[in-house]
Amino acid sequence: MRKFLFRMAQKMRAFFYGRNGFDDLAKLSLILSIIFFLIYGFLPFGILKLIFSLITYGLMGYAYFRILSKKVYKRTQENKKYLGAINMTKTRWKQRKTHKFYRCPKCKTWLRVPKGRGKITITCVKCSTKFDKRT
Ligand SMILES: [Zn+2]
């Protein structure tokens, strides 16, 4: 039995070698698919139920696609982008009373400015583009 488990573990490792594996985005789509599946269970038969089942399968498929993908670099970049967006949202939420966040119209960098200063000209730290905003 132990030998069997050991061999299974080895096979699993060989299977996942060179694959992306379970990352944050895969986790998110799996959690979302479970939520959609639970809602699906409560829906009466009809077009809405069909839509929810399609979303559930779509999200599940996307999670498996990520876990099994061999384009690890590309998947890692996507995951980083997702984590960056999460962090940005957290920061914005924490500083919502003291700061405002604007995106540079040219290079799309997020810029943080203090709140309550009236109309100001913001200069992008990355590309020096100037634009006016009310804070
Ligand atoms: Zn810029």
Residues whose N, C-alpha, C, O or C-beta is under 5 A from the ligand:
A	BS01	ZN	C104 K106 C107 K108 T109 C124 K126 C127 S128 T129
